[in-house]
Amino acid sequence: MKKIVVSFLLASGVALFSTMPMMSQSSTLSATEKAAQEDYFKALDAQLSGKTTNALKYIESAEKKLNKTNARLSYLKAKIYNSQHDYLKTQEACQKYFSFNPIKDDGYQEMTVILDNVTKELQIMSQKRAQEMEAQRLAAAEKSRIDAENARKKAELKKLSAERRAKAAEEQKLKDEEIGKTFKNVQTKNTKEAYQKFIYDYPFGVYADKAKQEMAKKWPTPTRILKKNKYGYVNKSGDMVVKAKYDYATDFREDRARVGKAGKYGFVDTEGNEVVPMKYIAASNYNYGYAVVKTGEDEFFFIDKSGNKMNDIIYYDAKSFNEGLAAVQNEFYKYGFIDTAGNEVIPFVYNNVSWFVEGIAAVSKNENGKIKYGYIDKSGNEITEFIYDEAKDFQDGVARVKQNDKYGLIDKFGSFIIECEYDYISEFGADGLAFSRRNGCDVYLDKEGTPWAKVKGNLVRVNF
């Protein structure tokens, strides 16, 4: 009886595993070929058991021992890769298999079918990739078109905004001329009341500053001093006009100074009289003739210079008057604004508010579950959308805003001077510049958003 085994067939330089009588060729196998043959059987067993990773390792071991591959190893590779849907490697293994011209091999027809199938699959995948690439190309082209259009609109808007600011600056010059004439009339009248009214009517700008300076020189108020850990006030001659007996004291504002003892606050006049008794647990300075005081939790109201209530309304929170309006909070914890007569002029719809500065206030609303800031004018008109994470007060028509952890600048019309692309922007200094940082670079911004660097005391324009 003949024993049948799988052995190496060496023909035309091609090694195949084939079923042959043991006695016919077993003597032709070298030790290396026998070891490779064992790896093949192990790979076959692993492949049949579904352990494809182990099967590939045994195939690789056999190829290393032979220093080449053969049809049966390539056949087994193709079967494994095809089961894994790795069509490129399947195709490669099939092509290697057919390179040995294994027409008489039992797997020839099977490999033909596998190669045809994977070729079709790869064609489908190639067509799909081509379609995807074309779709990506069209999408990229459309994005480029949209980006270019947005850039054009942005540049046009920036130009229009700059022109609008320039026009507003010219209009302000004309207004300043009229205000200057009014200020000359105040100087001619030369009364404290005339100066104070001018400051109320024109609360910001160069003439407001001049009026405050002249008023302080012409009608100086007592100066606060600290004596034996107590506060008092002396006049211009150094005479004590208010005894040093207070734990807390502020400078005079509208002829009233806030003083305190043992956690209670009141007010004294320039003669040292306690015109408002110390009975409040908190109090603001006077502005526009009124101060905010607090008597208990969520109990705020306004008093005049004699301590009389402005009205009978109790607010849950209140800020002092600025530019003729004061922010107050109702029982629903919403803020609005009142005038000096106590009339509501801006409804209670905001979560947080700042003071009015240059006729504009930063306010916030709950937008889709998030607190977002915007700006309103003194008529309650919203001059920006509620899109900012932070919104600072205006300085000469420019305000700092924050979006997505980046800072930018807007003008009083709500237009971006520079978009939110800086890591930090400070307040503007007396020199008209704000310190800023962008991408690790420290620069100075002017109020048109132009970046500058200081080099040996000179400003050099920076281009990012």
C-alpha positions as CSV (number, residue, x, y, z in Angstrom):
1,M,0.0,0.0,0.0
2,K,1.3,3.4,-0.9
3,K,1.4,6.1,1.8
4,I,0.3,9.5,0.6
5,V,1.8,12.7,2.1
6,V,2.1,16.4,1.1
7,S,5.6,17.1,0.0
8,F,7.6,19.7,-1.9
9,L,7.6,19.4,-5.7
10,L,10.6,21.1,-7.1
11,A,9.9,21.6,-10.8
12,S,11.1,24.4,-13.1
13,G,12.4,26.2,-10.1
14,V,8.9,26.3,-8.5
15,A,8.3,24.7,-5.1
16,L,4.7,23.4,-4.6
17,F,3.1,21.4,-1.8
18,S,1.6,18.4,-3.6
19,T,0.2,14.9,-2.9
20,M,3.0,12.5,-4.0
21,P,4.1,8.9,-2.9
22,M,6.4,9.2,0.1
23,M,9.2,7.1,-1.4
24,S,9.3,9.1,-4.7
25,Q,10.6,12.4,-3.3
26,S,10.9,12.5,0.5
27,S,14.6,12.0,0.2
28,T,14.8,15.2,-1.9
29,L,13.5,17.5,1.0
30,S,16.1,19.3,3.0
31,A,15.8,19.9,6.7
32,T,14.8,23.6,6.0
33,E,12.1,22.5,3.6
34,K,10.7,20.0,6.0
35,A,10.6,22.7,8.7
36,A,8.8,25.1,6.3
37,Q,6.4,22.2,5.4
38,E,5.5,21.9,9.1
39,D,4.8,25.6,9.3
40,Y,2.5,25.3,6.4
41,F,0.5,22.5,8.1
42,K,0.3,24.6,11.2
43,A,-0.9,27.6,9.2
44,L,-3.5,25.4,7.5
45,D,-4.8,24.1,10.8
46,A,-5.0,27.7,12.2
47,Q,-6.8,29.0,9.2
48,L,-9.4,26.2,9.4
49,S,-9.9,27.0,13.1
50,G,-10.5,30.6,12.3
51,K,-7.2,31.7,14.0
52,T,-6.1,33.8,11.0
53,T,-3.5,35.9,12.9
54,N,-1.7,32.7,13.9
55,A,-2.0,31.3,10.4
56,L,-0.3,34.4,8.9
57,K,2.5,34.1,11.4
58,Y,3.2,30.5,10.4
59,I,3.1,31.4,6.7
60,E,5.6,34.2,7.4
61,S,7.8,31.7,9.2
62,A,7.7,29.3,6.3
63,E,8.6,32.0,3.8
64,K,11.5,33.1,5.9
65,K,12.8,29.5,6.1
66,L,12.5,29.1,2.3
67,N,13.7,32.6,1.7
68,K,10.8,32.9,-0.8
69,T,7.1,32.0,-1.1
70,N,5.3,29.4,-3.3
71,A,1.9,28.7,-4.7
72,R,0.4,26.9,-1.7
73,L,1.6,29.6,0.8
74,S,0.2,32.3,-1.5
75,Y,-3.0,30.3,-1.9
76,L,-3.5,30.2,1.8
77,K,-2.7,33.9,2.2
78,A,-5.3,34.8,-0.4
79,K,-7.9,32.7,1.4
80,I,-7.2,34.4,4.7
81,Y,-7.1,38.0,3.4
82,N,-10.3,37.4,1.4
83,S,-12.0,36.3,4.5
84,Q,-10.9,39.5,6.2
85,H,-12.2,41.6,3.2
86,D,-8.7,43.0,2.7
87,Y,-9.0,43.1,-1.1
88,L,-5.7,44.7,-1.9
89,K,-3.7,42.0,-0.1
90,T,-6.0,39.3,-1.5
91,Q,-5.3,40.5,-5.0
92,E,-1.6,40.6,-4.3
93,A,-1.6,37.1,-2.9
94,C,-3.6,35.8,-5.9
95,Q,-1.3,37.4,-8.4
96,K,1.7,35.8,-6.6
97,Y,-0.1,32.5,-6.7
98,F,-0.7,32.7,-10.5
99,S,2.9,33.8,-11.1
100,F,3.9,30.2,-10.3
101,N,1.7,28.9,-13.2
102,P,0.0,26.3,-10.9
103,I,-2.5,25.0,-13.5
104,K,-2.5,21.5,-12.1
105,D,-3.0,22.8,-8.5
106,D,-6.3,21.8,-6.9
107,G,-6.9,25.5,-5.8
108,Y,-6.5,26.9,-9.3
109,Q,-10.2,27.4,-10.1
110,E,-10.9,28.7,-6.6
111,M,-8.2,31.3,-6.9
112,T,-9.5,32.3,-10.3
113,V,-12.9,33.0,-8.8
114,I,-11.4,34.9,-5.8
115,L,-9.2,37.0,-8.1
116,D,-12.2,37.9,-10.3
117,N,-14.3,38.9,-7.3
118,V,-11.7,41.0,-5.6
119,T,-10.9,42.7,-8.9
120,K,-14.5,43.7,-9.2
121,E,-14.6,44.9,-5.5
122,L,-11.5,46.9,-6.0
123,Q,-12.9,48.5,-9.2
124,I,-16.1,49.4,-7.2
125,M,-14.0,50.8,-4.4
126,S,-11.9,52.8,-6.9
127,Q,-14.9,54.2,-8.5
128,K,-16.3,55.1,-5.1
129,R,-13.1,56.8,-4.1
130,A,-13.0,58.7,-7.4
131,Q,-16.6,59.9,-6.7
132,E,-15.7,60.9,-3.2
133,M,-12.6,62.7,-4.4
134,E,-14.7,64.6,-6.9
135,A,-17.3,65.4,-4.3
136,Q,-14.5,66.6,-2.0
137,R,-13.0,68.7,-4.8
138,L,-16.4,70.3,-5.5
139,A,-17.0,70.9,-1.8
140,A,-13.5,72.5,-1.5
141,A,-14.2,74.6,-4.5
142,E,-17.5,75.7,-3.0
143,K,-15.9,76.4,0.3
144,S,-13.2,78.5,-1.3
145,R,-15.9,80.4,-3.2
146,I,-17.9,81.0,0.0
147,D,-14.7,82.0,1.9
148,A,-13.7,84.4,-0.8
149,E,-17.2,85.9,-0.8
150,N,-17.2,86.2,3.0
151,A,-13.8,87.8,2.9
152,R,-15.0,90.3,0.3
153,K,-18.1,91.1,2.4
154,K,-16.0,91.4,5.6
155,A,-13.5,93.7,3.9
156,E,-16.4,95.8,2.5
157,L,-18.1,95.9,5.9
158,K,-14.8,96.9,7.6
159,K,-14.3,99.7,5.1
160,L,-17.9,100.9,5.6
161,S,-17.5,100.7,9.4
162,A,-14.3,102.8,9.2
163,E,-16.1,105.3,7.0
164,R,-19.0,105.4,9.4
165,R,-16.7,106.0,12.4
166,A,-14.9,108.7,10.5
167,K,-18.2,110.4,9.8
168,A,-19.3,110.1,13.4
169,A,-16.0,111.6,14.5
170,E,-16.7,114.6,12.3
171,E,-20.2,115.0,13.6
172,Q,-18.8,114.7,17.2
173,K,-16.4,117.6,16.4
174,L,-19.4,119.8,15.5
175,K,-21.2,118.7,18.7
176,D,-18.1,119.4,20.7
177,E,-18.0,122.9,19.3
178,E,-21.6,123.5,20.5
179,I,-20.7,121.9,23.9
180,G,-17.7,124.2,24.1
181,K,-19.9,127.2,23.6
182,T,-22.2,125.9,26.4
183,F,-19.2,125.4,28.6
184,K,-18.0,129.0,28.0
185,N,-21.4,130.2,29.2
186,V,-21.0,128.1,32.3
187,Q,-17.6,129.6,32.9
188,T,-19.1,133.0,32.5
189,K,-21.9,132.3,35.1
190,N,-19.2,130.8,37.3
191,T,-21.6,129.2,39.8
192,K,-21.4,125.8,41.4
193,E,-24.9,125.0,40.3
194,A,-24.1,125.8,36.6
195,Y,-21.0,123.6,36.6
196,Q,-22.9,120.7,38.2
197,K,-25.8,121.0,35.7
198,F,-23.3,121.0,32.9
199,I,-21.7,117.8,34.2
200,Y,-25.1,116.1,34.5
201,D,-26.1,117.2,30.9
202,Y,-22.7,116.3,29.4
203,P,-21.4,113.5,31.5
204,F,-18.5,112.4,29.3
205,G,-16.0,114.0,27.0
206,V,-13.2,116.6,27.2
207,Y,-15.4,119.4,28.5
208,A,-16.9,117.2,31.3
209,D,-13.4,116.5,32.5
210,K,-12.6,120.3,32.4
211,A,-15.7,121.1,34.3
212,K,-14.9,118.7,37.0
213,Q,-11.3,120.0,37.3
214,E,-12.4,123.6,37.4
215,M,-15.2,122.8,39.9
216,A,-12.7,121.1,42.2
217,K,-10.4,124.1,42.1
218,K,-13.1,126.7,42.6
219,W,-15.1,124.9,45.2
220,P,-12.7,122.5,46.9
221,T,-14.2,120.0,49.3
222,P,-12.6,118.8,52.6
223,T,-9.8,116.2,52.2
224,R,-10.0,112.8,54.0
225,I,-7.3,112.1,56.6
226,L,-6.5,109.2,58.9
227,K,-5.7,110.0,62.5
228,K,-5.3,107.4,65.2
229,N,-6.9,104.8,63.0
230,K,-10.0,107.0,62.5
231,Y,-11.1,109.0,59.5
232,G,-11.9,112.7,59.4
233,Y,-11.7,115.6,57.1
234,V,-9.7,118.8,56.9
235,N,-10.3,121.9,54.7
236,K,-7.9,123.6,52.4
237,S,-6.3,125.5,55.3
238,G,-5.7,122.3,57.2
239,D,-8.4,123.0,59.8
240,M,-10.4,119.9,60.9
241,V,-13.9,120.3,59.7
242,V,-15.0,116.7,60.4
243,K,-13.6,115.0,63.5
244,A,-11.6,111.8,63.0
245,K,-14.1,109.4,64.4
246,Y,-15.1,107.2,61.6
247,D,-14.0,103.6,60.8
248,Y,-14.7,104.2,57.1
249,A,-14.8,107.2,54.9
250,T,-14.7,108.2,51.2
251,D,-13.9,111.4,49.3
252,F,-16.6,113.9,48.8
253,R,-19.0,113.5,45.9
254,E,-21.6,116.2,45.2
255,D,-20.9,117.7,48.6
256,R,-21.5,114.5,50.4
257,A,-19.1,111.9,51.9
258,R,-20.0,108.4,52.8
259,V,-18.8,107.5,56.4
260,G,-19.3,104.5,58.5
261,K,-19.0,103.1,62.0
262,A,-19.4,99.5,63.2
263,G,-20.7,98.3,59.9
264,K,-23.3,101.0,59.5
265,Y,-23.1,103.8,56.9
266,G,-24.4,107.4,56.5
267,F,-23.3,110.7,55.0
268,V,-21.7,114.0,56.2
269,D,-21.8,117.4,54.4
270,T,-18.8,119.7,53.9
271,E,-19.5,121.3,57.2
272,G,-19.2,118.0,59.1
273,N,-22.9,117.6,59.7
274,E,-24.3,114.0,59.6
275,V,-27.1,114.8,57.2
276,V,-27.9,111.2,56.7
277,P,-27.7,109.0,59.8
278,M,-25.5,105.9,59.9
279,K,-28.2,103.3,59.7
280,Y,-27.6,101.5,56.4
281,I,-25.7,98.3,55.9
282,A,-24.4,99.5,52.5
283,A,-24.4,102.7,50.6
284,S,-23.1,104.1,47.3
285,N,-21.7,107.6,46.6
286,Y,-24.0,110.3,45.4
287,N,-24.5,110.8,41.7
288,Y,-27.2,112.9,40.0
289,G,-28.3,113.9,43.5
290,Y,-29.1,110.4,44.7
291,A,-27.3,107.5,46.5
292,V,-28.3,103.9,46.7
293,V,-28.7,102.4,50.2
294,K,-29.4,99.0,51.6
295,T,-31.4,98.2,54.7
296,G,-31.5,94.4,54.5
297,E,-31.1,91.5,52.2
298,D,-32.7,92.3,48.8
299,E,-33.8,95.8,50.1
300,F,-32.3,98.6,48.1
301,F,-33.7,102.1,47.5
302,F,-32.6,105.7,46.6
303,I,-32.2,108.7,48.9
304,D,-31.6,112.3,48.1
305,K,-29.0,114.5,49.8
306,S,-31.2,115.0,52.8
307,G,-31.8,111.3,53.3
308,N,-35.4,111.3,51.9
309,K,-36.5,108.4,49.7
310,M,-36.8,109.1,46.0
311,N,-39.9,106.9,45.9
312,D,-41.5,104.0,47.9
313,I,-40.2,101.3,45.6
314,I,-37.9,98.6,47.2
315,Y,-35.5,97.0,44.7
316,Y,-33.8,93.6,45.0
317,D,-30.5,95.3,43.8
318,A,-29.6,98.7,42.5
319,K,-26.6,100.5,41.1
320,S,-25.9,104.2,41.4
321,F,-26.9,106.6,38.7
322,N,-24.5,107.2,35.8
323,E,-25.3,109.4,32.8
324,G,-28.7,109.9,34.3
325,L,-29.8,106.3,34.5
326,A,-29.6,103.7,37.2
327,A,-29.8,99.9,36.9
328,V,-32.3,98.3,39.3
329,Q,-33.5,94.7,39.9
330,N,-37.1,93.5,40.4
331,E,-38.4,90.6,42.4
332,F,-37.9,88.3,39.4
333,Y,-34.2,89.1,39.6
334,K,-34.2,90.9,36.2
335,Y,-32.6,94.2,35.6
336,G,-33.9,97.4,34.0
337,F,-33.1,101.1,34.2
338,I,-34.8,104.1,35.8
339,D,-34.3,107.8,35.4
340,T,-33.7,110.4,38.2
341,A,-37.5,110.7,38.6
342,G,-37.8,107.0,39.4
343,N,-39.5,106.2,36.1
344,E,-38.8,102.9,34.3
345,V,-37.2,103.8,31.0
346,I,-35.7,100.4,30.0
347,P,-37.7,97.3,30.9
348,F,-36.7,94.5,33.3
349,V,-35.4,91.9,30.9
350,Y,-31.7,91.5,31.6
351,N,-29.8,89.1,33.7
352,N,-26.8,91.3,34.3
353,V,-26.0,95.0,33.5
354,S,-23.2,97.5,33.6
355,W,-23.4,101.3,34.0
356,F,-24.1,103.5,31.0
357,V,-20.8,104.7,29.6
358,E,-20.7,107.0,26.6
359,G,-24.5,106.4,26.2
360,I,-24.1,102.6,25.9
361,A,-24.4,99.8,28.5
362,A,-23.3,96.1,28.4
363,V,-26.2,93.8,29.3
364,S,-26.8,90.1,29.3
365,K,-29.6,87.7,28.5
366,N,-30.1,84.0,28.7
367,E,-29.7,82.7,25.2
368,N,-30.6,79.0,24.8
369,G,-29.4,78.2,28.3
370,K,-26.2,80.3,28.1
371,I,-25.6,83.9,29.4
372,K,-24.6,86.0,26.5
373,Y,-23.8,89.8,26.4
374,G,-24.7,92.6,24.1
375,Y,-25.1,96.4,24.2
376,I,-28.0,98.7,24.4
377,D,-28.3,102.5,24.1
378,K,-30.2,104.8,26.6
379,S,-33.5,104.3,24.8
380,G,-33.2,100.5,25.3
381,N,-32.4,99.8,21.6
382,E,-30.1,96.8,21.2
383,I,-27.2,97.9,19.1
384,T,-25.5,94.4,19.0
385,E,-26.7,90.9,19.0
386,F,-26.3,88.9,22.2
387,I,-23.3,86.9,21.1
388,Y,-20.5,87.8,23.5
389,D,-19.1,85.8,26.5
390,E,-17.8,89.1,27.9
391,A,-18.5,92.8,27.1
392,K,-16.5,95.7,28.5
393,D,-17.4,99.4,28.8
394,F,-16.8,101.7,25.9
395,Q,-13.7,104.0,25.8
396,D,-13.8,106.7,23.2
397,G,-16.2,104.7,21.0
398,V,-14.4,101.4,21.3
399,A,-15.3,98.4,23.5
400,R,-13.5,95.1,24.2
401,V,-15.5,91.9,23.7
402,K,-14.8,88.2,24.1
403,Q,-16.0,85.2,22.1
404,N,-14.7,81.6,22.3
405,D,-11.9,82.6,24.7
406,K,-10.6,85.3,22.3
407,Y,-10.8,89.1,22.5
408,G,-11.7,91.7,19.8
409,L,-12.8,95.3,19.5
410,I,-16.2,96.7,18.3
411,D,-17.3,100.3,17.6
412,K,-20.4,102.0,19.0
413,F,-22.5,100.8,16.0
414,G,-21.8,97.2,16.9
415,S,-19.4,96.5,14.0
416,F,-16.1,94.7,14.6
417,I,-13.0,96.8,14.4
418,I,-11.0,93.7,14.8
419,E,-12.6,90.3,15.3
420,C,-12.1,88.1,18.3
421,E,-8.6,86.7,17.6
422,Y,-6.5,88.0,20.4
423,D,-5.6,86.1,23.6
424,Y,-5.8,89.3,25.7
425,I,-6.6,93.0,25.3
426,S,-6.3,95.5,28.1
427,E,-8.1,98.8,28.7
428,F,-6.9,101.7,26.5
429,G,-4.4,103.9,28.3
430,A,-4.0,107.7,28.2
431,D,-1.8,107.2,25.1
432,G,-4.7,105.7,23.2
433,L,-3.1,102.2,23.1
434,A,-4.2,98.9,24.6
435,F,-1.7,96.2,25.5
436,S,-2.6,92.9,23.8
437,R,-1.3,89.4,23.1
438,R,-1.8,87.2,20.0
439,N,-0.1,83.9,19.3
440,G,2.5,84.6,21.9
441,C,3.3,88.0,20.6
442,D,2.9,91.2,22.7
443,V,1.7,94.2,20.7
444,Y,-0.2,97.5,21.3
445,L,-3.5,98.2,19.6
446,D,-4.8,101.6,18.6
447,K,-8.5,102.3,18.5
448,E,-8.7,101.3,14.8
449,G,-7.3,97.9,15.7
450,T,-3.9,98.5,14.2
451,P,-1.1,96.5,16.0
452,W,2.1,98.3,17.0
453,A,5.4,97.3,18.6
454,K,7.4,99.7,20.7
455,V,11.0,99.7,19.5
456,K,13.4,102.0,21.4
457,G,10.5,104.3,22.3
458,N,9.1,104.4,18.7
459,L,6.0,102.7,17.4
460,V,6.5,100.2,14.6
461,R,3.5,98.7,12.8
462,V,3.2,94.9,13.1
463,N,1.8,92.6,10.4
464,F,0.4,89.3,11.5
